[in-house]
């Protein structure tokens, strides 16, 4: 039996609670002009840091940074004795951003830093007691020094800020370390002399020493010590900081003190200073009285607290407001439903237009790209660049990597060659699936995965065998076993952009070799999406506002138009699905502001209907309607007869 929104629990601790998948009836709303609103795909939020502590009355409370499609919108405080909850909206607009690091200080204040704002929440006063605007953008690492000063180091350019809770002095030092790629600073530590050290990644690891007196930072690692990955540091109880220039490498430790780095090789013992801080997965479970926070489940809204002395656990219900998780993409499935995935939390959703019913389950990873081929539904997901195959006609059995008999079934993963999928092509031959996307963290250039449904074989082609330092963003199947690809110069997350302009190419699927490649549009950074149209011509968008029609036989553009001033930008997502084809072969375009169609003779674009909401990740046709998402919501538009 399925229960309304009681899915497999998204938990932010262990143990896991196994709960049945949920089904719930929607109440579809007619928005006029042919548009329908079908509801929120995943009506829950995600935590971005959770800590167990006490309030002003000494009562055990849980603090949770809440995140939905709007960003980090609030701090949730839950009474660990009663389950009574209270929300405190962020004192600044979340702007779609959210916490990537937070810290519970020795003075019982909870801090975070995102959307270019630093904030302090006081559980004793039950209010935000400080916030300040900073240089962009969000903390990847935070720490507390021996004087109780809170330090934050931010992505993407190593900005440093400090806040003294005693004097209330806030300092924004600006950017202190320069690279030509976006920097992640996951590890931050302070020695007892007041120097701050942080490791950066991911393109080329480094450890930076920052002097608060001068406001200057300097790199401590020579080029010979750097590598693809992240520098790691920690504060020891002896007052010094220790680190390795590349995480995972043993016997290459450095000692940092008073701004000086000394190589010591092997490290004899680790005695970390206890500081309650981490990335967005922070889960501090110990209350001051020794009780333990075992579970804080935002899906089922259940809190479990254990008393270690008696071994007894107490389960409490709590509640909170949410506008739902961000929809990554959707497509029509073989069973006549609209299916896709959401991010944070990572969930599967299915909407049945016939019954107006939603089903929602925990998913394996983030479903970036989805597509139907025959009786199966395929998923290209992040992280790991994985490929899943789902048979909607069979029982859902939660995916486990490497385990047979699951549905969806895990096929393979491609990281670091592909880590973040951007396109999933269901080839018209009925058996070939092609996955494309950008590479792993710190890498540049993504490849292609070819999967044969009949033989179950998969072949991974690296970017060096396609166009080096490029990733494929869009794909179209051409006659005679050829593929048309459009690239992006974007690198993997935290990677270095090395190419200067995107290209188009034609590949022979049998040999996996290129027949042709060209910079078709000078200065373009990426081909957002492409789709085969009538007469063997390909419709496409470059940089979201440059519409073009390409003749692959002649290998030339036969029409182009800038849509900036007329229709604006087309939709965008990691798997955008900009073009939607109706059964009569009419090709529709999903723009942010509405749905348009293409004249197959003149290629002129005509707006069919302006949308009452901004159109986000697209888009597919089902039974006379075009379905799309906006934020956490799913909508559809009835095509004119």
Secondary structure, 3 states (H helix, E strand, C coil): CCECCCCCCCECCCCCCCCCCEEEECCCEEEECCEEEEEECCCCCEEEEEEEEECCCCCEEEEEEEEECCEEEEEEEEECCCCCEEEEECCCCCCCCCCCEEEECCCCEEEEEECCEEEEEECCCCEEEEEEECCCCEEEEEEECCCCEEEEEEECCCEEEEEECCCCEEEEEEECCCCCCCCEEEEEEECCCCCEEEEEECCCCEEEEEECCCCEEEECCCHHHCCCCCCEEEEECCCCEEEECCCCCCCCEEEEECCEEEEEECCCCCCECCCEEEECCCEECECCCCCEEEEEECCCCEEEEECCCCCCEEEEECCCCCCCCEEEEEEECCCCCEEEEEECCCEEEEEECCCCEEEEEECCCEEEEEEEECCEEEEEEECCCEEEEECCCCCCECCCCCCCCCECEEEEECCCCCCEEEEEEECCCCCEEEEEEECCCCCCCCCEEEEECCCCCEEEECHHHCCCCCEEEEEEEECCCEEEEEEECCCCCCCCCCCCCCCEEEEECCCCEEEEEECCCCCCCEEEEEEECHHHEEEEEECCCEEEEEECCCCEEEEEEECCCCCCCECCCCCCCCEEECCCCCEEEEECCEEEEECCCCCCEEEEEECCCCCCCCCEEECCEEEEEECCEEEEEECCC
